[in-house]
Amino acid sequence: MVDYTRPSSPPPSGGGVSMSKVTLTKSAPSVSLTKGRGAGGQMRVNLNWESGRRGLFSKGSAVDLDLGCLWETADGSKGVVQALGNAFGALDRPPYVLLDGDDRSGAKSGGENLLVNLDHLDRIRRVLVFAYIYEGAPNWAAANGVVTLYPQGAAPIEVRLDEHAQGARSCAIALLTNSGGSLTVQREIRYLPGVQRDLDGAYGWGLNWTSGRK
């Protein structure tokens, strides 16, 4: 686990805590955010990828890579936030997670973003951040995706989609868990052949799924 109490690089000459980016890897897969150091305010979770911006896919074959999450609140309520089915969520009420839009091409410089309202961390049990390929060939290597979490008062946390599985449609990226008032961010990078049902089954969410479209 990455220790946020120890800066990853020396602080600036004027004092203060280093805000250098933290990259979660196989050897250092998790980080803990505490009150006053990342576990409060709105945390932005950004997905960015290269498809449609740098010519990695020919015209007509661009991948529609989507960001979403499974969520569970402290009272046991569960659900999903995603563009599919227009389940965009909410910040001021359960699930306290909001998807800010749907980038169909990867051409938006800001990518796609989830906002997590950590001022309600006591009501959040866990959030599984995932990405899935809604349309296009399942070519994760070419898309070169990266998810970056931006907690308030702590360094950005990067999770690169740098392991690939041929033919997989979805990838569980990071699991956010309320750990007694702190927030643990765990790197997952787990590829699955299907999307919602497979993610649900792999992590034991127990939701009932029906077909839907954007």
C-alpha angles and dihedrals in degrees: 000000000000111000110223091191088072115060115231089225134018114285119252118276091257091062130245134106122310113249095199115149118266116215117202113219139169090270094044103027104158145044132191122222118200135193108289091016108070103313097098141060122024117328115201118214110198129195117197130172139169102237112119095010106069104029097258090135126045121240111286095022102072114139120240101217113188133196123217144140143218112227139195125187127209092261091059098258112145138189148130135266113207143123090250106095090008090270094157097154129212138260103210097048136027127341088028087208125107131189107213098206148311123274105199097187111028087244096118110098090217094052115200125321139201117197117208118197102218091178081083095047090128088065095047120085102174142339124199111204113207142166128210138185106241095178134008136040114320095247106148094164093060093045090058093200126194131185119205124189117206110200118185113255095008138080120278113265117221127200114183121205088225100141116072139198120198113242096007115143100193141032128202102218111176137358117214113200131183103232106189095309097326125090121237117202111200124190111230112166092178116159121209132188095232134032130237101002093046092048090048092050094047093053100032098241095149101211127153111239132206130180118269144165138210 
